[in-house]
Amino acid sequence: MPESTVLTVRVHPGPFSDEQIAAVARLHAAEVGEGFLTSLGESVLRLLYHHIGTSPRCGLFVAYAMAGSAASNAAQRPSHGAAGTEHDGTEPLGYICGTRDTRALYREFLWRRWPAALPTLAPRLLSPGRLRRAFETLRYPGQRPIDLPPAEIINFVVAPAARGRGVAPALFADLMRWFAAQPVAAVRIVTGERQVRAHGFYEKVGAELAGRTSVHRGVRSRAYVYRLPGVAPPLRPPARTSFRAITETADTRADADQLAMAGLRHALVARLAAGRDLLDVACGSGYALPLIGPDVRSLTAGDRDATNIRDARAAWPSGSYFLGDAERLPWRAGSFDVIACLEAVYYFRDWRGFLRDAARVLRPDGALVVTWPNPDRPAFHRSPSSTVYPRAAEMARSAAAAGFDARCYGAFPFDGLVTARRRWLDVARRAAVGLHLIPHSMRVRMLVKQLLYRHLLSLGQLTLTPDPFVHLVELGPGRPADFAMLYLIATKPRGALS
């Protein structure tokens, strides 16, 4: 049979026998030769694919040649199929698997399979290089430097003899039907930069190139997004969604780095807003308002959470407060001199729209201050409910496009953080982030930090950093953003229209 002949295949959606899972693991090991998972051995692959094949959050589809076809006659090794399947028990021609949420899948696998996985994994992770790649693999789904959906094709392998013969389109179509039934509107596809054949396939089926990323250090990959026809994207969370569980309050216990970062960002606002009209969007609990309020001409603050507004009003009763969405500012043009958005922009669904609206609401010569953590920080942990963490250059470009004279700065160099000075804390943090063990609740996270750091102070004891601007380092094209915190200070030009 010529290589180009289309094969008659049966795509099996499960359930899978142990022999079928073992055959999938063998195909992975044979065809994904340079992958990290391959380096862990077939026994680990069998555990992983057994979990994928049984998890309700995953879809696994395996292609077999129909009995009597040339492909089945040429199979190298028989295997025993599950009862009721229509294939003839040969080795699979290929398989594809995906999940609604890769990060949740890894967390589920670790929690449910660790008794079986630990004895197998531990000896293989003794190598520092392999251990580093393990943390990178576990950390990657939670890091989205480009805006990618959580649903993902985990792996897609077709045996060499079956390539170009209709197997890949059949597998892809079945997985996309599974995604549509979830329903999932868009799927992430990450494939190595050198996988030219895969790039051609994904572009042919209509996937859009979203950008480039790195799962492992020094290895570049392409990231595609495939949007399922006829599947509506999920509804955005309603405006009343509560952020209280992840809000810092005056009672929040903070380590030295956290306290210093809070002191600096609030000092910047206090300095810029002195004698002026200040709008604090996404103000949270307002624990620092008593330090800023006395020196401003007027203070207006808002948040999406009613409990936060209540606490902010109690902290500084002289202010004006509103319950609402920071992405739709309800004021006429030219209402404020300074707008502050501290540690909140990464929760916005449309942060560029916020920049444009801030430019409208500011007066000429007014200033916008935005602070957010650097997503390139080692062992960076994404906050629950966050959308995207912009890079400094991206933030500066977007602010300039909104009409600002924009400059981005960094502070708190990576090598000066407490975790960098205490090696064991750095190792513990990397492990916790890599294994997705950071608690979502601020209260639980505070208890864990109390055990690790011991010496913590409450944010209610905060003092403003003297001369805050001397701590900022301007970031430009030739300056790496090797700082834990990023700052946008954008000025609306004099004479600009609101």
N, C-alpha and C positions, 0 to 999 in steps of 0.2 A: 504494500500500500504506500503511495507517495506521501512524503512528509506533509504536504499541504492539504491532504484529505481531511475533511471535517469528521471528527469522531462522534459516534453515538454514545452519549454518556448519561449516566444517572447521577444526579446531585442528591446526596443523602444528608438530611438535616438533623439526624440523630433519632433516637438515642444511640450511643456508640458503645461497643464492647471494648474490653481492655485491649484486645488484639488490634482493633481499629485505631484506638488512641495511640498505641505503640507504633503503628504504621505511619500515622501523622507525624509523630516525634522523629521517626527515622527520616522521613522526607524533609523535615525541617533541618535536621542535622546534616543531611547530604547536600542541600541546596542553599542554605544560609550559612556558608562556611565561615564567614568573618564576623558573624553576629555575636554579641555578648551572651545571649541566652544559649547559643550553640556551645559556647565554651564551658557552660555548666554541666553539659553531658545529657544523654538521652533520658536518664532517670528523672532529672529535674524537668525536662521538657514533657515527659509523660504526666507528671503531677500537674503542670501548668495546663496542658491541653485537656486533661480530665476535668479540671476545674472549669475551664472555658466551656467545655461541652455540657456541663451540668448547671451552670449559673444562669439564672433567669435574666441577668443583665447582659448576657453575651449570646451571639449567634455563631455557630460553627457549621460549616458546610463542606462536605468532602465529595469529590467527583471520582466516579469509578467508570470504567468501560463496561458497556453492556455485555452480557455473556455471548461469546461467539465472535466478538469483534476482533480485528487484528491486534488492537492494543491489548486486549485481555489475553490473547494467546501469547503475546510477547512479554507479559509480565515476568519479572525476575523471581518473585517469591510469593507463594500463596499465603493468604491470611483468612481468618474466619470472620465473615460479616455477621451483623446482627440479624436475627430472625426477621423475615419479612422484607428485607431489602431486595432490590431487583438487579444488583450487580452480582458478579460471579465469584467474589472472594479474592480478586487480585489486589495487588498493591494500588493505592490511590493514584489517580492521574494528577491530582492537585487538591488544594483546600484553601479556604478563606475563612477568616474569623474576624469579628468586630464586636464592639461593646458600646453601650450607651454612654459610658463614662469610664475612661481608662484609669483615672485616679482612683475612683471607687472600686474598680475591679482589682487593682493591686492591693488596696487596703483589705478588701474582702478575702483575697487569696492568702494574705499574710495572717489574718486573724483566724481563718477557718482551717488552713492547711499547715500551720506552722509545726504541729507535732510530727507530721510526716516529712515536711520540707527541711526542717532544721538539721537532722542527722545527715541528710544528703547535701545540703548547701554548705554547712559550716566548713568542711575540709576544703571545699573549692574556693571559699572566700578568704583563705589565708593569704593569698597573694594581694599586696597593696593595690596593684593595678586593677585587679578584678574586683576588689572591694570598692574602689573608687567608681568603677563602671556600674556596679550594682546600685550605689547611691544615685548616680546620674540617671539610671533607668527609672528608679522609683520617684525621683524628684521631677523628672521631665514633664509628666502629665499636668502637674500643678503650675508649671511655668509657661505662660503664653506670651512671649515677647511680641508676637503678632496675634491678631484677633482670630482665634481658631475655635471651632465648636468642640465640646467635650467628647462627643461621639467620635469613634475612630476605627479604621481598619487596623487591627492589631498585626496581622500577618496574612500574606497572600503568596502562595507558592504553587507553581505548576511544574511538573516533572519535565525535563528537557525534551523527551520524545513526544510530549503532548502539546508543546508550545506552538502557537500559530494554528491550532486545529480546533478552535471553538470552545476549548475547556475554560479559558479565562473569562470570556464573556458570560458563559453559563453560570459560573461561580459568582461573579460580580453581580449579575442580575438577581440571583437568589438572595444574596446578602442584602442588597438594596431593598428588596421586597420585605425582608425581615425588619430592616430599619424603618421603613414606611409604616409598618404595622405597630411600631412602638408607641407613638409616632416620633420619628426623628426627622427634622427638616434639613439638616446639613451634617456632613460627615467629614472629619479630618483624615487626611492621608499623608503620611510622612514617609519619604523614601530617599535612600542615599543619592547623593549628587551624581554618582557614577552609574546608577541604574537606568541607563538610557532607554532600554526596552520598556521598563515600567513607566517612565515619563511619557513615552509615546502612547502607551495604552490608556493611561489616565487622561491625557489630553484628548484622545480620540473619543472617549466616552463622555466628555464634557466637563471634566473637573477643571476648576480654575486655580491657577498658580497664585497662592496667597503670599508667598515669600520664602525665605530661607531660614533655617534654624539649625541648632546643633543639639542632638540628644547626648552625645559623648564628646568630650573635649577634643578639639582638633578634627572632628568628622562632620562635614557639612551635609545637610539634607535639604531636599525640597519639600515644602508643605503645600499641599493642594486642599481645596475644599470642593466637595461634590454636593450640590444642592438637589434634593429629591423633588422631582416634578410633582406638583399637586399636593405637597405636604406643607401646611402653613407653619411658620415658626411659632414656638411657644409664646404664650402671652407674657408680657413683661410683668414683673411683680407690681402689685398695686402700690400706690403712694403711701398707704398706711403700714407697709412692711416695717417691722421693728428692727432697729439696729442697736437696741439697748444692750443686748448681751455682749456686744463687741465694742462698747463705748467706754473710754477711759473716764473715770470719775475722780473726785477729790480723794476718795478712799482707796483708789487703785495703788497697789504697791509697785514701785518701780526700781529698777537697778540704776547704777550710776549713769550708764549710757542713755537710757530712756529719759531720765530726769534732765540730763544736760540737753538732749534734743528738744524736749518740751520747753526748757528755759530759753533756748535760742530762738525757736520759731515764734514764740509769743513775744519775745523782746523785739524781734523785727517788726511785728505788727504794732507794738506799743510805740516804737520809734517813728514809724511812718505815719501813724494815725494821730499823733499828738496834736491837739488843737483842731482836729478835722472831724468830718462825719464818716463814721466807720460802719460798714456792713460786714458782719461775720456770718458767712453761709456755712451750713452744716456745722453749727457751733458745738454740737455734742452737749455734754453736761455743763459746759461753761465754767469749769473749775478755775480757769485763769482769768476770767473776766474781772474779778476784783483787782487784778494787777494792771489791767489795761484801761478799765473804765474811768478812773479818776482823771486821766490826762486827755481824754478825747472830748470833742465838742458834743457829739451825740453818738450813741451806740445802738445799732439795730442788729439783732441776731435771730437766726432761724434754724430749724432742723425738721426732719421728717418724723421724729419720734416725740410724742407728747410728753413722755416722762423726762426726756432730755430738756425740753422747753421748760418744764416745771422746775427742774434743778437749776437751769441757767438763770431763770428769773429770781430764784431764791439766792443765787450767788451774787447777782448784781441787780437789785430791784429797780435801779434808775434807767435801765435799758428798755427798748421797745422790742417785742418778740413776736415772731410769726411761725406758724406751723405750716410747712409747705415744702415744695421741691426746689432745690437750688438750681436746677436746670431750667426753670421758668421763673425768672425773677419778676415779682409783681410790682415794679416801680417804673415811673416814667423816666425818660432819658435824662441823664445828668443829675441824678439824685444823691450821689455819694462821692467822697474824695478818695476813699480807700475801701477795697474789698479784700477780705481775707478768706482763704479756703485752705484750712490746715488739716492735713491727713484725711482727706475725704474725696479727692478728685477721682481716685481709683474705684470708687463705688458708683460713679455716674455712668449712666447708659450712653450719654452723649456729651463727653467732656469738651469736645471742640465747640459744641453748641453753647455750653456754659461760658467759654472764653468769649464768644461773640456777644452773648447777652451781657456779660460783665463790661465789655467795651461800651455797650449802649448805655448802661446805667451809670457808668463813671463820668465825672466831669473832666474837661481838659486838664491835663497835668495830674490827673488822678492815678493812683497806683493799685495794681492787683498783685497780691502775694499768694502764691500757691506752694505748698510743701508736700512732699511725698517721698516714700522710701525708694531707694535705687534697686530695681529688679535684678541688676547685675551683681548685687552683693552676694558673696559666697554663702551657700545654704540659705538662700532667700526663701521666706515663707509667705505665700499669698494669703491675705486676710479673707475670711469667709465672706461671701456675697460680693467680693470684688469683681470688677469687669476686666480692666486692663491697666497695666502700669506703664505709662509712656516713658521712653528714654528722654534724656534731657534735650537732645537735638530735635526730637519730634515735638516736644512741648514748645520749644522756642520757635520752631517753624510755624506751628499752629497759632501761637499767640501773635506772631508777626502777621499772619494771614488774617487774623481778626482785627488788625489795625493798631497793634501795640508796638512800642519800642521795647523789645523783649530781650532779657538776659537771663541765663540760667547759671546757677552756682551749685557747688558741692560743699559739704562739710562733714566732719567725722570720718577721717580716712579709715579704710578697712583695717589697717595694721595697728590703729590706735584704740580699737574697741576692747571692751573688757574681755570678750570671748577670744580675741586674738592674743591678749596678754596672758590668759589662762588657757593653756593648751587643752586641758581636759574638758573645759566648758565648750571650746570650739568643736571638739570631737563629739560631745554630747548633742550639741545643737545640730550639727550636720546629720547625725544619726536620726534624731527626732524628725527633722524636716524630710530627710530621704525616705523614712518609713511612714510618713504622714501621721505622726503621733502628736503633733502640736494640737492641744485642745482648742476648740472653737470658742468656747466661752471665756470671756475675760477673767471671770472669777476663778475658774479652774486653772487657767494659765498662770494666774497670780500665785496660786498655791504651789504649782510646780516650780516657778521661779524662786519662791521662798525657800524651797528645799535645795535648789542648786546654788543660788547666789548668797543666801543667808542674810546679807546686809542690804535690806531694802528700805526705802522711804516712801511715804505716801505722796501722791501728786499734790495733795493739799498743802504740802510744805514747799512747793515750788517757789523759786526766786528767778527773776528775769536776769538773763545774761548781760553783763555790762558790755558796752561797745559791740553789739552783735555783728556789725558788718565786717569787723576785722577777722571774723572766723570763716567768712565765705571766700571760696576760691572760684573765680569765674571759669566756666567751662567753655572751651572752644573746639574747633576742628582738630587741633593738635594736642588737646589735653584729655587724657583718659578720665572717665568718670569713675575713679576708684574711691568713691565716697559712699558712706552708708545712706546719707540723706541728700535730696535734691531740692532746689529752691528756684522758683520762677519769680522774678521781680519785673513786672511789666508796667510801663508808663504809657498813658494815653497822651499822644502828642497834643501840644497846645494848638488850638485852631481846628482840631479834628471834629467832625460832625458826630453827634451822638446817634 
